[in-house]
């Protein structure tokens, strides 16, 4: 590929532009009217406006984005994450327009994007899945019957879901009846699809995801795992890897299962297979994300492999340059999501102008961001400002580095979650690695 259009904004757009520059590939940034001063527009070789501030009229405007690629002569499009990253219609239009979509094919996105169908596919392939409905739930009576069969508590989930949206836990028939239509409405509003499914709610689990890479020649490798258990309302806040709850034997087993899942799906490019691991070491397939993840720098720091560059190479038809034996995990990495929000006011978004900025540095610290002093954070998009990444020789050293970096980080003019993240770093149970998906509610907000 000679020129890549980045169909995204913010830190991930900056991240992709930097990888392209190092590969001598020209870049095109797209932006909304609210993002004309965003850093990615300044770093790219070209920048083109695709619409007004509203995402639906700009970053989700398929027609304008494809036209922008044609006008600028881009022969590839990288969707980043969010927006159109898992939109099979967009991937299909790219293919029909003879523009390389940097990700899996639209058929794979379709196949794995429906979470209930993906779960059934894995079940048939012998991959352990969480007990639940066989595909979508047709009505409330079926939901009640399934809950009786698998036992409470249960989770109602949007089949086309992602990002923690369209998920409700029910502990009894009454709560199930109350939440059934709510989840369908949330699914319809968020994903334009009200199909839902049910699965057993695994109590006190760890959320473990495995990064995989697959080329177009049947080669698939896993690049270690990331522990994404620290969440609030199913939204990830902090991730780390490797996970301290996995033995070497269990780590290899989950990794091999992720590779098998990718092969069953016929997957190509970068992807993430997500699992829940219970207190007894049993693990269950949850879903497969058919895109690059927010937390991909953890894998990059632990393996030394640039995942964005590998995505581009695979999309260009190249074979993977390494096999499973070449993958070595070095040290421990942690990533904190720095958001423009006020934790003391229910994590209310806090857009505004940055009037002062001090970024931490030093050995083992990486920052992926798009902000700068004087930049005004628009109110139209996700509140994440940056990803603060710390890498050390072991987990204790990494925590010490992250704590120090958070204390150095200054973002004046807006509210942020920096102090909230510092509270996590200082928590004795977090330091001991004694946490599950309810940690934030119990230890920090409780």
HELIX and SHEET records of a PDB file:
HELIX    1   1 UNK A   10  UNK A   22  1                                  13    
HELIX    2   2 UNK A   33  UNK A   35  5                                   3    
HELIX    3   3 UNK A   39  UNK A   43  1                                   5    
HELIX    4   4 UNK A   55  UNK A   57  5                                   3    
HELIX    5   5 UNK A   62  UNK A   72  1                                  11    
HELIX    6   6 UNK A   88  UNK A   96  1                                   9    
HELIX    7   7 UNK A  106  UNK A  113  1                                   8    
HELIX    8   8 UNK A  115  UNK A  124  1                                  10    
HELIX    9   9 UNK A  140  UNK A  150  1                                  11    
HELIX   10  10 UNK A  173  UNK A  191  1                                  19    
HELIX   11  11 UNK A  248  UNK A  265  1                                  18    
HELIX   12  12 UNK A  296  UNK A  303  1                                   8    
HELIX   13  13 UNK A  307  UNK A  315  1                                   9    
HELIX   14  14 UNK A  324  UNK A  326  5                                   3    
HELIX   15  15 UNK A  343  UNK A  345  5                                   3    
HELIX   16  16 UNK A  395  UNK A  408  1                                  14    
HELIX   17  17 UNK A  418  UNK A  426  1                                   9    
HELIX   18  18 UNK A  428  UNK A  432  1                                   5    
HELIX   19  19 UNK A  439  UNK A  439  1                                   1    
HELIX   20  20 UNK A  440  UNK A  444  3                                   5    
SHEET    1   A 5 UNK A  46  UNK A  51  0                                        
SHEET    2   A 5 UNK A  26  UNK A  32  1                                        
SHEET    3   A 5 UNK A   3  UNK A   6  1                                        
SHEET    4   A 5 UNK A  76  UNK A  78  1                                        
SHEET    5   A 5 UNK A 100  UNK A 101  1                                        
SHEET    1   B 3 UNK A 167  UNK A 170  0                                        
SHEET    2   B 3 UNK A 154  UNK A 158 -1                                        
SHEET    3   B 3 UNK A 196  UNK A 200 -1                                        
SHEET    1   C 8 UNK A 283  UNK A 289  0                                        
SHEET    2   C 8 UNK A 269  UNK A 277 -1                                        
SHEET    3   C 8 UNK A 206  UNK A 214 -1                                        
SHEET    4   C 8 UNK A 220  UNK A 232 -1                                        
SHEET    5   C 8 UNK A 235  UNK A 241 -1                                        
SHEET    6   C 8 UNK A 332  UNK A 339 -1                                        
SHEET    7   C 8 UNK A 384  UNK A 392 -1                                        
SHEET    8   C 8 UNK A 365  UNK A 369 -1                                        
SHEET    1   D 2 UNK A 341  UNK A 342  0                                        
SHEET    2   D 2 UNK A 348  UNK A 349 -1                                        
SHEET    1   E 2 UNK A 352  UNK A 353  0                                        
SHEET    2   E 2 UNK A 376  UNK A 377 -1                                        
SHEET    1   F 2 UNK A 356  UNK A 358  0                                        
SHEET    2   F 2 UNK A 410  UNK A 412 -1                                        
END                                                                             
